[in-house]
Amino acid sequence: MPPDQYTNVIIGSGEGGKYLAWHLAQTGQTTAVIERRWIGGSCPNINCLPSKNEIWSAKVTHLMRHADTFGAVAQPSPSDMAAVHKRKRAMVDGLIAMHLERYKATGAELIMGEATFAGVHTLDVHLNAGGMRTLVGERVFLNLGTQASLPPVPGLAEAAPLTHIELLELDRLPEHLMVVGGGYVGLEFAQAYRRFGSKVTLLQQGPQLLAHADPDVATELTQLLTTEGIEVLVSTALVHVHGRSGTEVRLGVRSATGETTLIGSDILVATGRRPNTAGIGLEAVGIDMDQRGYIKVNDRLQTTAPNVWAIGECAGSPQFTHVSFLLR
């Protein structure tokens, strides 16, 4: 069966990829987008928007607990995490429907499946619904994104820790959430789940939260989180993990005072991200990457292969949705 020919083939339906696809399709160019799972990318599904949805629920809970501060009377009650999850899920489902309608309106074709390079402009797609298609594009755009990474700590992977994806799917309240990582993801979820009612311990290996922030900013954030009842441990390295997240986890940690063991019910890992560039055949078609796996591009986002561009986080740009949109 001959391959399907397109002017443009885009791998990944994240912020840069989807807007590029919609624009090109509206100009009359045949355009296909290959997406493994998240229609619209990570932002409307598992990152920016659903996290802010749950953070807002947590803020409402926090305000109710402090209603008297505002001269109001409210009866605090335990957080209904099933209802929080349902509210978040309804928003995500609506966003997915909006994206599907946008594909239909612009004429860009959305193909759900996993792509691998069979040639520099040829892609084999294993369809989620079964079967396979082969696509050839005059131009290929890589919008591969990134995923949460786990540090190589003994026992951590075996403990089945939560990342932001699994945490946003919880319909229960962790009794004691251990957050590993003091970046913005770790801080957001630490505060939110403390406000929902979990006991929260936050571990940061470096000497301050938000490693790249000014020290005075980090100090104020630490004070704010501590005031809300979060245990903040800086200059604390995770050295081993025992148990399983969701039941009981024991974290062996090392600080200037020596080693100790922390015990909690759940562990969230928020220690960084890695690009989704492995296993799709980039090297075989002459697309170079750096030592961390990010695709090398020039100032026009061109890769080292002809007529192939990389956009968004997989090209090493700052990990923000709006950056991917602007640099598409």
N, C-alpha and C positions, 0 to 999 in steps of 0.2 A: 504494500500500500504506500503510495507516494506521500512524502511529508507535506504538512500544511504550511503554506507560504504566507508570511506577514511582512509588512514594512518594519514593524516594531514588535519586539518580544521583551516583556518586562518580567523579571523574576522577583516577586514580592509585591504585596499590595499595601505596603505602609505609606506613610504620608507623602513622600516624594514620588513613589511609584504610581500611586493611584491618581494623583493630580496630573502627572505627566501623561498617563494613559488616557485619561478623560480628555485632556487638551488635544493630544495627537489624533485621537479617534474623531473628535469633532471637526478637525481639519480635513477629514476624508481619508486618513491613512489607516490601513488595516493594522489593528493593534490588539495584542493578546497579553493578558496578565496571568501569570502562573502563581498560585498561592497554596501553600501547604495546609494552612489551618485558619489563620486569623483574617477574616474578611475585613479589609480596612486597616490592617496592621495591628501592632500591639497597643497603640494609644487608646482606641475605643474599646478594646477587648480586655486587656490584662494589665494596662499600665496607667497612663495619665488620668483618663476619665473615670474608670471604675474605682481607682484608689481615692480620687477626690470625692466621689459619691459616698464611699464609706467614711471618709474623714469628716464629711459634713454630718453624717448620722452621728458620729462620735462627738462632734461639737454640740449638736442639739442635746445629746445625753449629758454632756458636761454643763451646759447652760441650765438644764433642768435641776441638776444637783446643786447649782449655785443660784437658784432663782431668787432666794431671799436677798442676795446682793443687789438685785435690780428692783427690789420692792415687790416681787411677785411671789405667789405661793404655788408650789408644785410638790407632788408626792413622787420622789425618786423610786424607780422600780428597776429590777434587773434588765439588762439589755436583752432584747429578743433578736439574737443573731440570725435566726431563720428569716425574720422579717427584714433585717438589714440586707441579707443576701438576696432576698426576693426583689427588693427595691433596686439594688444594683443590677441584678440580672435583667429586669424589665428595661432599664436604660440601655444596657448593652444590646439586647435584642432589637430595640428600636433603632439603634445606630447601625446595626448590621442590615436591617431592612432598608434604611436610607441609602447605604452604600450599594446594595443590590439594585435599587431603583436608579441610582446614578449611573451604574454600568449600563443598564438597559437604555437609559435616555441618551447616553453619549455614543453608544455603539461599540465601546470597548468590550472585548470578550474576556470574561473571567473563567479561568480553567483551574479547578481545584485538584491539585496533585503535587507530586514532588519531582523536580526537574534535575537532570544531570546532563552535563555537556557530552555530546557525541562528536562534536566538531566545534570550531570556533563560533559558528553561528547556528549550530544545530543542537536542539535540545530534545532529549527523550523525557517524556512526562509519564510517570506512573500515576494514573488517575486514582483519586480517593474512592471513586465508585467502582473501580476495577478496570482492567485493561490498560492500554498504553497508547499515547499519541506521540508523533514526532513533529516538532515545529522547526521551521527555518525562518530566521529573521534577518532582514538586511541590516538592522541595527538591534543590538541587545543591551538592555539596561539591567544592572544588578542592584536590587534594593533589598538586600538579604537580611539586614537588621542584626541584632545581637540577642544573646540570651544570658540569663543569670549564671554565674560560674560559682563552683564550690572550691574553696581552698583545699589543698591536699593534707587535711588534718586526719590523723588516724581515727577511724570509727565514724567520721562525719557522714560520709555517703551512706554507710550501713544504717545510720540512724534515721534515714528517710526524712531529712529536714525539709521544712517549708521554704519555698521561695515566695516572691510576691504573688506568683500565679496561684499556688495552692492556698495561700493565706486568704486571698480574695474569694475563694470558693468555700471557705469554712462557714458552716451554719451553726457553729457552737462557739462558746467563749473559752479560750484556753485559760486554765487555772493560773499558770505561771509561764509567761512567754519570755524566752531567752532570745534576745535579738543580737546577732553577731554582725557588727558593722555599724559605724557611726557616720555614714553618709546620709544624704537626704532621704533615701528610701527607708533606711533603718529608723531614722528619726520620726518620719511621718507615721510609720506603723507602730512604733513604740508608743507615741503619744496617743494615737487613735485607740489602741487596744487597752491602754491604761484607762482612758476615758470610758471605754465600754465596761471596764470592771476587772480586767486581768491584772494580776501582779506582773510587773515587767522589770527585767534586768537587761541593761544595754551594755554590750562589751565593745570597746574600741581598742585596737592594738596600738595605735599611735597616741601621742601625748594629749590630743584634744579631739573633740568631735569636729566633723566637717574639716578634714585635714587641710584643705586649701583655703579656708576662710581666715579672715583676720582673727587673731587670738581674742580680742575683746568681744567679737561676735560669738565665737565658740563658748566663751565664758558665760555670756548672758543666756545662751541656749541651754547650757548645762544647768544653770541656776533655775531656769524656767521648768525644765523637765524634772529636776529634783524636787521642786516645789509641788509638782503634780503627783509626786510619789513614785517616780521612776528611779530605780537604782542604776546609777551611771558609773561604769568602771572604765577608766582610760588607762593607757599604758598597760593593758592587760591582754596577753596573748592566749589564744585557744590552742592547747597542745594535744588533747585527745577527747573523744566523746564515747560514752557508753549508753546503751538503752535505745529507745525508739521514740521519735517525736509523736506526740499524741497520747502517750502513756506516761513514761518517765524518761528523762534524759539527764545524764550526769556529765558535766563539762569540767574537764581538768584544765585549769587556767594558771598562768604564770605571770606574776607581777614583781615589782621591786621587793616586795615583802616575802616572796617565795611562791610555792605552789599550793593551790587549794582546790576544792571541788565544789561546784555550784550545781544545785538540783532544781530542775524545772519540769513542766509537763510537755512543753512544745519548744522547738527551736526554729527560728527564722534566720536564714542566711541572706545577708544583704551586703556582700563584700565586693561587688563589681560585676562586670559583664565581659563576655567574649563574643567575637563575631561569628555569624552563622556561615562560615566559608568552607568548612571541612566537608569532604565527601561528595562534592558535586562536580569534581573534575576541573577545577579552575587551572591547576598547574598544567594539566595535559594539553590545554589549548593556549598556553602562553600568557596567562594572566598572573602577574607576579603579586606576591603578598609580602608584608613585612614579618618580622620575627614573632609578632603577636597574632598573626593571621588576618590582619586588616589588608584590604586590597590597595595596592599602590595606584595613585591617580595623579594626573597633572592638574594645573590650575583650571582646566576645563572639565575635570572629572573623567578624563579619558584614561582607560587602563592601558596596559602594555600590549593588549591584543587589538587589532584593527576593528573600528566600529563597535567597540564594547565600552560602555561607561558604567561607573559605579556611583551610587548616590546614597546619602544617609550614613548611618552609623558604620556600615560595613566598610566604608572608605575612610574611617577614622575621624569623621567630623564629630563635633560635640554632640553628646547623646541627648538631644532635645528635638521634639517633634517639629517645632517651627524652623529649626536649622535645616532639617531634611527637606522641608517644603521650600525654603528659600533657595537651597542649593541644588534643586532638581534640574 
